[in-house]
């Protein structure tokens, strides 16, 4: 402790640090007639007087240690037990939800946040579990069971997350909303109208309207234009086939979608799409071998064909065969008689 003393006849105070003023006075290092005051205080004492004041203050301090009220310790232990049970139950519920199938897979960021949150929960589980077990030396088995269940649930969650869970189960086809027959008919009529417009646009292109003798006058832009329309026709015919399949799945008679039998014939649309795909492939061959195609049309002798020319010939023959099958379906439906 720090003191300041002044000897008799001295004008200034001198700083003095000591652990026991009484021992220093007894040893003669401090005179009993010196004036002394403690640091931070203005009251001056003789050395013997200050010793007496400090001794009296020590005797007035309580000799026994302050005890923490028992109810405070009990409430803290009860709170630890409550948190232990709550965390274990939450982890168990999360495991149950993770085992149930979902209709949409969560993103990686959501899974990462969930795993981080669950890790924090298991840390809290073990922290509260350790405190509860220390405070309950006699009856431990209920808290050991709660700790075990929570830890087991967390390990289950980790296993599910690492294996790509939860399980994604898409809704069954029977769960699709039912579409009315009128709605299907409107969509089907709109798709047929779009198909008719695309065919008319294709017929007006230079590629589709050019005669064999005029093929050398075609440009690459003409081939690209035709291929773009073929791609739109393929998409349109695919949509028409899906509408016919949807009508059957909804229990709607496909013949109710149009008064023209040929338009509700799925096989006719499949053949038409196949023809468009082959025409598109043929135009692509011409586009890829444009210079050779313009300079050297298909030779009369097949033995002189180049590989791309053989492929083109096979496509032409396949298109002709498919067109004949489509014509037969049209005749069976009452067209072309």
Residue pairs with C-beta under 8 A, 6 or more apart in sequence:
1 17
1 18
1 19
1 21
1 38
1 39
2 15
2 16
2 17
2 38
2 39
3 15
3 16
3 17
3 18
3 21
3 36
3 37
3 38
3 39
4 13
4 14
4 15
4 16
4 36
4 37
4 38
4 39
5 13
5 14
5 16
5 30
5 34
5 35
5 36
5 47
6 12
6 13
6 14
6 34
6 35
6 36
7 31
7 34
8 31
8 33
8 34
8 35
16 30
18 24
21 30
21 36
21 47
21 50
21 51
21 54
22 51
22 54
22 55
24 30
25 31
25 32
25 47
25 48
25 51
30 36
30 47
31 47
32 46
32 47
32 48
33 46
33 47
34 46
34 47
35 44
35 45
35 46
36 44
36 45
36 46
36 47
36 50
37 43
37 44
37 45
37 50
38 50
45 53
77 131
77 132
77 135
77 136
80 128
80 131
80 132
80 135
81 128
81 132
81 143
83 124
83 128
84 125
84 128
84 129
84 132
84 143
84 146
84 147
84 150
85 146
87 121
87 122
87 124
87 125
87 128
87 150
88 125
88 146
88 147
88 149
88 150
88 153
90 121
91 118
91 121
91 122
91 125
91 149
91 150
91 153
91 154
91 157
92 149
92 150
92 153
94 118
94 153
94 157
95 153
95 156
95 157
95 160
97 166
98 156
98 157
98 160
98 161
98 165
98 166
99 160
99 166
100 166
101 166
101 167
101 168
101 169
102 166
102 167
102 168
102 169
103 168
103 169
103 170
103 171
104 168
105 168
106 114
106 166
111 161
114 161
115 157
115 158
115 161
118 154
118 157
118 158
121 154
122 150
122 151
122 154
125 147
125 150
125 151
125 154
126 147
126 151
129 143
129 146
129 147
129 150
132 143
133 140
133 143
133 144
133 147
136 143
160 166
173 249
176 249
178 250
179 246
179 250
181 247
181 252
181 256
184 243
184 246
184 247
184 250
184 252
184 257
185 256
185 257
185 258
187 243
188 240
188 243
188 244
188 247
188 257
188 258
189 257
189 258
191 236
191 239
191 240
191 243
192 240
192 258
192 263
194 236
195 233
195 236
195 237
195 240
198 229
198 232
198 233
198 236
199 233
201 229
202 208
202 226
202 229
202 230
202 233
203 209
205 222
205 225
205 226
205 229
206 218
206 219
206 222
206 225
207 218
207 222
207 223
207 225
207 226
207 283
208 226
210 217
210 218
210 222
215 293
215 294
215 297
216 294
216 297
218 294
220 287
220 290
223 283
223 286
223 287
223 290
224 287
226 279
226 283
227 280
227 283
227 284
227 287
230 276
230 277
230 279
230 280
230 283
231 280
233 273
233 276
234 273
234 276
234 277
234 280
237 269
237 272
237 273
237 276
238 273
240 269
241 266
241 269
241 270
241 273
243 257
244 254
244 257
244 264
244 266
244 269
245 266
247 253
247 254
247 256
247 257
248 254
254 264
254 266
255 261
255 264
257 263
257 264
258 264
261 333
261 334
262 268
262 329
262 330
262 333
262 335
265 329
265 333
267 329
268 326
268 329
268 330
268 333
271 322
271 325
271 326
271 329
272 326
274 322
275 319
275 322
275 323
275 326
278 315
278 318
278 319
278 322
279 319
281 315
282 312
282 315
282 316
282 319
285 308
285 311
285 312
285 315
286 293
286 312
288 308
289 308
292 306
292 308
298 305
298 309
298 312
298 313
299 305
299 309
302 310
302 313
305 313
327 336
330 336
331 337
